[in-house]
Amino acid sequence: MVKFGIFLLFSSYVCLSDAQFSVHIEQNLRWDGFHRNMTYDITFILFSNEELPSKWPYPDCVIGLHQPLPAGIYANPDELNDLRRSHRLNAITKKTNIELPAEQSEPNMVYVVKKTATGKIRTWIPLHARYHRAVRFGGYVLNEIEAPKLFMRCPDEKLDNFKEPLTPAKILCTGDSKKCNWKEVPVFMNNKMPIKWHVPVGDLNHYYPVAVVTAAAVVIGSVFLILSIDEYKFVHDY
Ligand SMILES: *[C@@H]1O[C@H](CO)[C@@H](O)[C@H](O)[C@H]1NC(C)=O
């Protein structure tokens, strides 16, 4: 009986140590305009020298997706908080001033955490483009979004016995400031990277005539107003 137990332990250990995978990500930027939905379809493909495990071996693990963002793109921390509270998406980003134009902003990062319930995971991040200062002739600026990094964490040592060891990393567990031990998992991107997001820029050549006309309207309006107040006083003083 004891021997049989040891045999079972040993064989499951061999199985797990041989269950390795490659990870493939299809990343898409959906919708148009300044507010968009970045989606990730993450697929684990298991491979093994032995027989493939009959069921998904990582039901209790979590992935941490780290998406770097250029200065011109941001995720709204309040929006992410709302999504987290309503259990629709577990994502955080560093505090950022969402009012600032791209020129005064810093690159940022969004972290998404999700359980690996199956070998196919879909997740997303709501993203927004910052305004750019108007330039002569206007046009478009290009924001380039780099590939995400993928980290993984399991309650047991499931990720420790890989033939090519995964790189350890001590980073945020989830939303709070506590740190956990993760492993960085190499990924294959299925789509072309970086992802390009063109943002329209105001035209300074339009700005000056518009400003002049606006200023003129304000001045004429004010003069008209002062004159009519004077007239009113004149009528009522006598
Ligand atoms: C973005 O796309 C994902 C995946 O299709 C979807 O689950 C999510 O609800 C979308 N977000 C919004 C704000 O519509």
The ligand as a Gaussian input file, in Angstrom:
#p B3LYP/6-31G(d) Opt

LIG

0 1
 C      -13.884000      44.516000     -24.608000
 O      -13.836000      43.256000     -25.228000
 C      -13.980000      42.151000     -24.337000
 C      -13.743000      40.894000     -25.112000
 O      -14.516000      40.804000     -26.260000
 C      -15.343000      42.200000     -23.668000
 O      -15.483000      41.128000     -22.779000
 C      -15.467000      43.518000     -22.938000
 O      -16.738000      43.632000     -22.362000
 C      -15.221000      44.677000     -23.896000
 N      -15.233000      45.928000     -23.131000
 C      -16.155000      46.839000     -23.250000
 C      -16.029000      48.054000     -22.408000
 O      -17.086000      46.712000     -24.016000

